């Protein structure tokens, strides 16, 4: 059987030398934005990681192989037709030879296999509104409980049940750190979320907390980074979620549908804020990864 995971030489070398590497998902490029905007967001995230002194490791499935590190041409293949991959989907996608875009959970599963401990993303998946009917909880949470990684995001996706997600994170023993904030960001808004378990002021402080957490045998940490600009789209989110229910859209289809709904109804405002926060989170993840490598 051919090699299942293929890691780019630059990334393998950086890991072997103990240098900072940051994993990035591909579902943002494929499903988070209208084409070809998503690819540019992915490339900008990689630029932010490099600017901070780390090596980007964008993860996806191409040509029957799980790829860790993609060229610009390869990233462009992650169109809306790409299969959305959580941890459960990686093996089937690779064997069947289709293009697969990784979620946070899928990316963490691969990162664990190759030894990457930092990930930058937009928002974390969690408990969907209306739980337990339907009983919809993102696989991101389960993977956080299994993987020693620090995930930088602008909190939990605001279309989810944020307080319930935070309760699950606490149950799983996953710290919610706030980047210079006392409350968890609400994706499009810097304010109004639940209290964080600890506030951090510097990348060095975040890196030391992560190192201590892992030394205790624990798994992931979430570092909530407030978006560079806040907008109030609460009523639009309610409309989008309600429309998804009306159309019987469930599971992995909910997030891309609601994001598209928000982009359209906000006149592109949510797309702009989303694009900026994703790049900012990638850059912050790289700063913490570089600080960790220097410990």
C-alpha positions in Angstrom: 0.0 0.0 0.0 1.5 3.4 -0.9 2.4 6.0 1.8 -0.8 7.5 3.3 0.6 10.8 4.6 3.1 12.8 2.5 4.8 15.7 4.3 6.5 18.4 2.2 10.3 18.4 2.6 10.4 22.0 4.1 8.0 20.9 6.8 9.8 17.6 7.6 13.0 19.5 7.9 11.5 22.1 10.2 10.0 19.5 12.5 13.3 17.5 12.6 15.1 20.7 13.6 12.6 21.7 16.2 11.5 24.8 14.4 8.0 26.3 14.5 5.3 24.8 12.2 1.7 25.8 12.0 -1.1 23.6 10.6 -3.8 25.2 8.5 -7.1 23.6 7.3 -8.3 23.5 3.7 -12.1 23.6 4.3 -11.8 27.4 4.6 -10.5 27.6 1.1 -13.1 25.1 -0.3 -16.2 25.9 1.7 -15.7 29.1 3.7 -15.7 31.6 0.9 -17.0 31.9 -2.7 -14.4 30.7 -5.2 -11.7 31.9 -5.7 -11.7 34.0 -2.6 -11.1 31.0 -0.3 -7.8 30.2 -2.0 -6.5 33.7 -1.5 -7.5 33.5 2.2 -5.5 30.3 2.4 -2.5 31.9 0.8 -2.7 35.0 3.0 -2.8 32.7 6.1 0.4 31.1 4.9 2.0 34.5 4.3 1.1 35.5 7.9 2.7 32.3 9.3 5.9 32.9 7.4 6.0 36.6 8.4 5.9 35.5 12.0 8.9 33.2 11.4 7.1 29.8 11.2 6.5 27.3 8.5 2.9 26.8 7.2 1.6 23.3 6.8 -1.7 23.4 4.9 -3.4 20.0 5.1 -5.7 18.3 2.6 -6.2 15.1 0.6 -5.2 15.0 -3.1 -4.7 12.1 -5.5 -5.1 9.4 -2.8 -2.6 10.9 -0.4 -3.0 13.0 2.8 -0.8 16.0 2.0 0.9 18.1 4.7 2.1 21.2 2.8 0.6 22.4 -0.5 1.7 24.5 -3.4 -0.5 27.4 -4.6 -1.5 25.4 -7.6 -2.5 22.4 -5.4 -4.4 24.7 -3.0 -6.4 26.0 -6.0 -7.8 22.4 -6.5 -9.8 22.8 -3.3 -13.0 24.0 -4.8 -16.5 23.8 -3.3 -16.9 20.4 -4.8 -14.1 19.0 -2.5 -15.3 16.5 0.2 -15.4 18.0 3.7 -13.2 15.9 5.9 -13.5 15.4 9.7 -11.3 12.8 11.4 -13.6 10.0 10.4 -13.4 10.8 6.7 -9.7 10.9 6.1 -9.1 7.2 5.3 -12.0 6.8 3.0 -11.2 10.0 1.1 -7.6 9.0 0.5 -8.5 5.5 -0.6 -11.2 6.7 -3.0 -8.8 9.2 -4.5 -11.1 12.3 -4.3 -10.2 15.8 -3.3 -10.8 16.3 0.4 -10.7 19.6 2.4 -9.9 19.2 6.1 -11.9 20.8 9.0 -10.2 21.7 12.3 -10.8 18.2 13.6 -9.5 16.6 10.4 -6.4 18.8 10.4 -5.7 18.1 14.1 -5.9 14.3 13.4 -3.2 14.7 10.7 -1.2 17.1 12.7 -1.0 14.6 15.6 0.3 12.0 13.2 3.2 14.1 12.0 4.0 16.0 15.3 2.6 19.5 14.6 1.3 21.2 17.8 -0.1 24.5 16.5 -3.1 25.3 14.3 -4.6 28.6 13.1 -8.2 28.8 12.0 -11.3 31.1 12.0 -13.7 29.6 14.4 -14.0 26.3 16.3 -16.8 23.8 15.7 -18.9 22.8 18.6 -22.4 22.1 19.9 -25.0 23.1 17.3 -28.1 25.1 18.3 -31.1 23.0 19.3 -29.0 20.2 20.8 -30.0 17.4 21.7 -32.5 17.6 18.9 -30.7 17.2 16.6 -27.8 15.6 18.5 -25.2 17.5 16.4 -21.8 18.1 18.0 -18.7 18.8 15.8 -15.9 16.3 15.7 -13.6 19.2 16.4 -14.3 18.7 20.1 -13.4 15.0 20.2 -10.2 15.6 18.3 -9.2 18.5 20.7 -9.5 15.9 23.5 -7.1 13.6 21.8 -4.5 15.9 20.3 -1.7 17.9 22.1 -2.1 21.1 20.1 -2.8 24.8 20.6 -5.6 26.0 18.4 -5.9 29.8 17.7 -9.4 30.9 16.7 -11.8 33.8 17.1 -13.7 31.6 19.6 -16.4 29.3 18.6 -18.4 29.7 15.4 -21.2 32.1 16.3 -23.8 30.1 14.5 -23.4 27.4 17.2 -24.5 27.2 20.9 -21.4 28.9 22.3 -22.2 28.5 26.1 -22.9 24.8 25.6 -19.7 24.4 23.6 -17.7 26.0 26.4 -19.2 23.7 28.9 -18.2 20.7 26.8 -14.6 22.1 26.5 -14.5 22.4 30.3 -15.7 18.8 30.7 -13.0 17.6 28.3 -10.4 19.5 30.3 -9.6 21.9 27.4 -8.4 25.4 28.6 -10.0 28.4 26.9 -7.3 31.1 26.9 -8.1 34.7 26.0 -5.6 36.7 23.9 -5.6 40.0 25.9 -9.2 39.5 26.7 -11.3 38.1 29.6 -14.1 36.7 27.5 -14.1 34.2 24.6 -14.6 36.1 21.3 -17.8 35.4 19.4 -16.2 35.0 15.9 -17.5 38.2 14.3 -17.6 40.1 17.7 -14.8 40.6 20.2 -17.2 40.9 23.1 -20.1 39.2 24.7 -18.8 35.6 25.0 -18.4 33.4 28.1 -15.5 34.1 30.5 -12.2 32.4 29.5 -10.3 30.1 31.9 -7.2 32.3 31.8 -6.1 35.5 30.1 -2.7 35.7 28.4 -0.8 38.8 27.3 2.1 37.6 25.3 3.0 34.8 22.9 5.7 33.6 25.3 3.1 33.3 28.1 0.8 31.3 25.9 3.7 29.0 24.8 4.7 28.3 28.4 1.1 27.5 29.4 0.8 25.1 26.4 4.1 23.5 27.3 3.1 23.0 31.0 -0.3 21.7 29.9 1.3 19.1 27.7 3.9 18.2 30.4 0.9 17.3 32.6 -0.2 14.8 29.9 -3.2 16.9 28.7 -4.3 17.5 25.1 -5.4 20.7 23.3 -5.8 24.3 24.4 -8.0 26.9 22.7 -6.6 30.4 22.4 -9.3 32.9 21.6 -8.1 35.8 19.5 -10.7 38.7 19.2 -11.3 39.6 15.5 -9.5 42.8 14.3 -12.9 44.4 13.7 -16.3 43.6 15.4 -19.6 43.6 13.6 -23.1 42.7 15.0 -24.7 40.0 12.9 -26.6 38.2 15.6 -30.1 38.7 13.9 -28.6 37.6 10.5 -27.2 34.4 12.1 -30.6 33.6 13.6 -32.1 34.0 10.1 -29.5 31.9 8.5 -29.8 29.1 11.1 -33.6 29.2 10.7 -33.3 29.0 6.9 -31.0 26.0 7.1 -33.5 24.2 9.3 -36.3 25.1 6.9 -34.3 23.6 4.0 -33.5 20.5 6.2 -29.8 21.2 5.9 -27.9 19.3 8.7 -24.5 18.1 9.8 -21.5 19.3 7.8 -23.7 21.3 5.4 -24.9 23.8 8.0 -21.7 25.9 8.4 -21.0 26.5 4.7 -24.7 27.3 4.1 -25.0 29.8 6.9 -21.7 31.4 6.0 -22.9 31.9 2.4 -26.2 33.3 3.7 -24.3 35.8 5.9 -22.0 36.9 3.2 -24.9 37.6 0.8 -27.2 39.3 3.3 -24.5 41.5 4.9 -23.3 42.8 1.5 -19.9 41.1 2.0 -19.2 42.5 5.4 -19.0 39.1 7.1 -16.7 37.9 4.4 -14.3 40.8 4.9 -14.2 40.3 8.7 -13.9 36.5 8.3 -11.0 36.9 5.9 -9.2 39.3 8.2 -9.6 37.2 11.4 -8.5 34.0 9.7 -5.2 35.6 8.6 -4.7 37.2 12.0 -5.2 33.9 13.8 -2.7 32.2 11.6 -0.2 34.9 12.4 -0.8 34.6 16.1 -0.5 30.8 16.0 2.9 31.3 14.3 4.0 33.7 17.0 3.2 31.3 19.8 4.8 28.4 17.8 8.0 30.4 17.5 8.0 31.3 21.2 7.4 27.6 22.0 10.3 26.5 19.8 12.6 28.9 21.8 11.7 27.5 25.2 
